[in-house]
Amino acid sequence: MFHYFKWAFIFTAAGLVLAILIGWQATETVSGTLSIFFICAVLAVLEISLSFDNAIVNANRLKAMTPVWQRRFLTWGILIAVFGMRIIFPLVIVAVAAWIGPFAALKLAVAEPRLYAEIMREAHLGIAAFGGTFLMMVGLSYFFDEHKEIHWVRAVEERISRVASIRGVEIAFVLVLMLTFTALLEEEKKLTFLLSAIYGLLTFIGVDILSNVLDRTKDAFAGAAKGGLGAFLYLEVLDASFSFDGVIGAFALSQNLFVIAIGLGIGAFYVRSMTIMLVEKGTLTHYRYLEHGAFYAILALSVVMYVQALVHVPEVITGLGGAALIGLAFWSSVRFNRRHGQAEDARPESVLGYSSDR
């Protein structure tokens, strides 16, 4: 276990020490320092609970990637996840929303954290619409598959699989839902929600098209096929969509950009570690419904993000809901294995090139 979570443990220790230093510099009191330390720990747990389904989906896509792009995702990807989404992304949001430069946004985050947090919260509608739409397409694309043979909730999934041959049916479903929620919003919010949702839909389609183009153009992009650059871009956009909710929700606990980055960054490291463990141990192959649970959790999160455009939904509900679906899928997988006499400790050979017996 330590092998998989070694770097997560190291970053956790470094991050919490840095949180103590930031807390002491900001408050110069033991109680204030402990408060910031506690906030970082809570944010890390929040990020892990919200992103466990992300780790499962990452593992599913990662096992089909080439070894070179697997390593790039696990190295470059963590830099993008921690620094890009947890630091740069909030600054870009504030810069665009307030019509100021990125350095001015950074200065605002340091000098006026409350105003910075308020601007972030005001941008939540567009973020929720964009991220919710992208995640909804990710979830629906898994179930709307005419070649899908394993079904967890058979009564539902078999019917969905049968209509999957109808071209664009999942897009039509998302468009109907998008228009329905737009109609429920106040007049001044309608355009923002609708445009952001359309951009989320176009982003998913664009990434999907790019993946297929790279897959079919192997002579021009020998190392960047669907198991390479296309899959890498897909996973990065997916990770960003998962991060939206956590980044916005973090401002309910702290307005300090660096405290938020530390807490969510710690969580991101654990998500990457879980991804590696799931791939190397062949967990998704052995527990046949675990992946289903993750995609149901993704669909639930996408609906919650849409609902947040109307009412506030506590992040703890989102996290616990996703964890409950994955836990139920795991329990169903264990029951299936016992019923069919499969050994639960069977481990296939690692696709990352390491022994799975560590």
N, C-alpha and C positions, 0 to 999 in steps of 0.2 A: 504493500500500500504506500509506504514512504517513497518508493521509486516513482510513483505516478504523481504524488503531491509534493515532492521535494521543493520545487521552485515556488509552488503556492505557499508552502510553509515559510520559506525564506522571505517572500514578498510580504506575507502577513506580518512577520516579525519586524521587518524594515518599515512597513507602513504604519504599524501601531506605535513604533518608536517615534516616527516622524509626526504622528498625530499628537503624541505627548509634547513634543517640542513646539508644535503649532499652538497647542492649547495653552502651554505656559507663556509663550510669547504674546498671545492674544489676551489672556486673562490675568496672568501672574498670580493665580490662586490654585490651590490643589483641587478644590471642587470644580472650578471651571475647566481645568485640565482633564480631570476624570470624566466630565460631561462630554467633552469633545472625543476623548478616547472611546467612550461608550457609543457615541453617535457613529463613529467609524465602524465599530464592530457590528452595530445594528444594520448599517447600510450594506456591509459585506454579506450578512445573512439574508437581507432582503434581495440583493442581487442574485445570490445563489438560488433562493427559492423561486424567483421569477424566471431564471434562466436554465433550470435543470432540463426542461424540455428542449431548449436550444442546444444543449450538449448532446442530447440524443439525436436530434436532426443533423447536427454537425457530424456526428460519428457515422450516421447513415451515408452522408454524402462523401465523407472523407475516405471511407473504405474503398470507394470507386475511383479515387484520384490517384495519379501517378505518385511514386515515392518522392520525387523532387517537389511536386506541388503540395504534398502532405507536409513536408518539412517547412516549406514557405508559409503555409497557412499557420502552422504551429509556432513560427518565429515572427514573421512579418505580421501575421494576423493578431498576435497578442499586443504588438505595439500599436496597431490601428485600434484595437479594442480598448486598450487602457488610455492611451494618449489622444487618439483620434476622437473616439466617441465620448469619453469621460471628461476631456478638457477642451479640445478644439471644437467639437460639435456645439456645446453650450455657448461658447464664445461666438461662433458663427451665427447661431440663432439670435443672440442679443444684438450682434452687429447688424444683421438684416432687419430685425424688428425695430431697432432704434435708429436706423440709418446712420451708423457710425462705423469707423474702421475697427479692425480686429484688435489693434493695440489699445484703442479707446475702450473697447469692450473689456479687455483684460484689466485696464486701469479702473473701470467701473466695478468689476468684480472684486477688486482689492479694496478700493476706497469706499464704495457704496454698495455693499453686498445685498442690502434689502431691496434697493431699486433694481439691481441686477436680477434678483430672484423674482421680483414682480414682473419684469419684462419676460422672463422665461415662462412664468405661469400664464401670461397673456397669450403666449405663442402656443399654448397647449392644444388648442382646438385644431389647428392645422397639423400639428405633429401627430395627434391622435388619429386624424382622418388618414394621413399618409401611411403611418405605421400599421394602423388597423387594416387598411385595404391590402397592403403588401402581405401581411401575415395571413389574412383571409385567403388570398390567392395561393399562398404556400400550402395551407391546410387543405383547401378544396382540391388542389392539383394532386394531392396524395390519394384522396378518396375517389375522385373522378378519373379512374384509371380502368379501362375495360380489361386490361390484362392482370389486374390485381386478383390474386387467388386466395390469400389468407384474410379472413374477415373476423373481427373481434365481435362487434355488435352486428351479427349476421343479418338480422331483419332490415337494418338500415343500409349497411354497406353493400349488400348484394344488389339492392335496388339502385343505389347510386352508381355502382359499377356497370349495371346494365344500360343506363342512359349516358354513360361516359363517351360513347361513340358519337353522340350528337355534338357537332363541332361548336365550340365556344359556349357550352351550356354553363360552365362555372363562371365565366365572365358575365353572362347574362344575369346569373343569380346575384353576383356582387353588385352589378349596376342597379338592380332592383332595390337591394338593401341600401345602397348608397343614396338613391333618390328618396327612399322612405325616410331615412334619418335626416336628410336635408330638409324635407317637408316639415319635420317636427321641430326644427330649430327656429330661433328668432330670426327675423328678417335680415338683420345686419350680420348674422353669422353664416347664413346660407352659402354665400359665394365662397367664403374662405374654406368651409368644410368641403364643398363640392369640388373646387379646384384642387385642393390638397389630396382628396381621395382619388381624383383622376390621375394626378401625378404619381401616386402610389401604384395605381393599376398600370400605368405606362412604364414605370420603373421595373415592375415584375416582368411585363411582356418584353421590355428591352433586354433585360438580363437573360431571359429565356431564349430570345432570338440570338443573342450573342453566343450563348452556350452552344446552340445548335449550329450556328455558322462556323464556330471554331471546331466543332466536332466533325463537320463535313469538309473542312478545308485543311486536312492534315498535311497536304503537300506544302502549303504556305505557312502553316503554323504547326510544325511537327511536334513541338513540346507543349503546345497550348490548346490541346483538344478539350473535349468536355470534361475530362478528368483532370484538367489543368487550370488555365486562366479563367475559363468560363465558370467552372465550379468554384474557384477561389472568389471571383466577383460575387457570385450568388451567395456564398456563405458570409461574405463581408456585409452585403446589403441586408441579409437576414439578421446578422448579429446587430446591425444598427437598428433595425426595426424592433428587436427585442429590447434594445437599450433605451429606446424613447421613454417607455413607461417608467423605468427605474430612475433615469436622469431627472425627469420632471418630478416624480414622487419624492426624490431625495431632498428637494428644496423645502419639503414640509418639515424636515428634521434639522436642516442647516442651510444657511445662505452663503456659507464659505465654499467657494469653488474648489479649493484645494482639499478640504475635508471630504467633500463629496467625491472628488477624484480618487482619494485614497481608499475610502470605503468601497466604492463601486469597482475600483481597480482590483482590490483584493478578491472580490467576488468573481471578476472576470478571469483571474488566474485559476480559480478553482473550477470554473466552467471548462477552461481549456484542459486542465488536468483530468477532469471527468471524461472529456471527449476522448483523450488518448487511452484511458483505461477501458472505456466502452469498446473502442476499436480493437485494441490488443487482446482483450479477453473474449472477444466475440460475443459480448453480452446480447446484442440485438439479434444475433442468429439463434441463440439459445432460448431467450425469452421472447417468444414469437409475437406477443401482443404489446410489448413495451413501446415499440415504435408507434403503434396505433394510439396508445395513451398520450404520447408526446404530441401527435398531430391533433388529437382532440383538445389537448391543452392549448395548442396554438390557436385553434378556432375559437376556443373560449376566450383567450386573451384578446383576439381581434374584435370579438363582439363587445368585450368589456371596454376596449379603447373607443369603440363607436358610442357605447352608452355613456362614457365619460364626457362626451360632447354635450350631453343633456344633464347628467347629475354626477356628483363626485362618487367614485367607488374607491374605498380604501385599498391601498396596495397590499395589505395583509390578506385581504379576501382573494385578490388576484393570485398571489403566491400560493396560498393554501389550496385554492381551487385547482390550480395546475398540478400541484404535488399530489392531491387526492386522486386525480385522474390517472397519473402515472403510477401511483401506488396500487390502484385498482387493476390497472393493466398488468403490473408485475405479479400481483396475486393470482390473476386469471392465468398468466403464463405458467406459474408454478403448479397450479391445479392441472393444467393441460399436460405438463411434463410428467406429473405423478400418475395421471390417468393413463398415459401412453407409455409409461415405463422408461422415460428418458432420464439419464443421469444428469443431475443438476450441476455437477462439477466438471462436466465435459468442456474442454476449452479448445477451439480451433487454433490453428497456427496464426500468429499475428500477421496482419497485412502491412505493418510498419517496419517489418524486418527484425523484430526482437522476439526473444523467446517469451511465450505467454505464461511460463511457470514461475515468474518472479513473485 
